[in-house]
């Protein structure tokens, strides 16, 4: 028997909500478990995600037909390899209009591929409205909200704001102190390698802080993955 192939669209209609951070963390989570993963960066101007994973990701221009073909044809391959799509805020509308136009979600399920939207929350009304629109257009699309406390803090209104999102579950990325977060800006820093062998040139205090931040996030991803595998087991061949 084979298992479903998951395709993650990590997205937000707004910039600076933590999309690339979430895509990076999810990719490193799979790599830390020895699972091959394939990534796609839709920011053709500043492909920060692709720079972090040069050997397993590619840059896609969704405004170009060749880019659309390169992305969606690959996402429809049911090879059990998780696919992570870092959706640039400027590519958000183009992505979902193309998905609707080509019938991608329907074709994906016929192919044994499970599309999942990881929607980054923020305090705006329009963000939640966009999530509700996705849910209305595709009621069976799995949408989980991610609250990045550092990139898009919701503060005391978090519960009320998150309740606006029609999400199946929530993931939280805690805030890091700015001095520690700066270490993560290094595009050569592999988080999955960091867990195995933290670089000695990084302060022991910073190393401990990153590890205590990273492990609970990976635990959330593991719980989420187990839940998805259980729910999709009815589709196993």
Steps between C-alpha positions, in 0.01 A plus 500: 500500500608858438431814696369833380732760356455828685529836323526797735413850382650729765334833435355836595362784288722735705876536534697466824272241657758221524428302183863422417579422863219243513602348166859479620404338829274244331773410252760463773255292704478241224874508437566447872306174472693386195203554267569637154307820432462725197459877525376779274557874547257728317694818579706536185644834619640403839474120532598480867353152543677358195832646616473291818433176314695527173519127443134418540302808398435703191383855430166529322356803321122453521447790262654288226328200339824302502527564873144381557566181303823437690321535832165331456615207287752412770249543782273241338763225526394259776847387604448531879750788508359800692492815288529843668395809304612835648231733362621859465228748601510647149444151357206418728218607265671350196551168676140445600353636177719252311399220738134577423554537127677168447299299755816414690337393827264257330779356287730473803259282692449275200878463482533412870640840600372686808520882474528683834491875555708635789353849530697762693278705728521874564281759669334630183141426400602438140727211589223309676265590213741345252513182708120486511488548123727200451279296731184605312652428159647163604316369811707182501835677483699443817594838645703540819587839643850586620549773758853635487526696823814680388411593141130577553424539871132493596557576868196487731262479203650173373205279596242730344702558182580133446133410542432688175695243302314189375799283586535135584757538773759757597879502514696754704851629430620674817685829495878505540702777656639721222862425588430129467279533193786673322692171498222346292553754224812317387393324178770238560352397834319168460256453785481123462881481507499740796306248711755229424811711537460866610773721350769573758541857372150584625476607865401219735216722626369551147535129424293406805233759418464389137476136603234568763307700237542246221410172670140597598437624144621171353282316753199693373585405141534136602160500670348671197657245264374208708152648500504545121626147444224359717229704330622410152545129575165431335664593169786252529531263210 
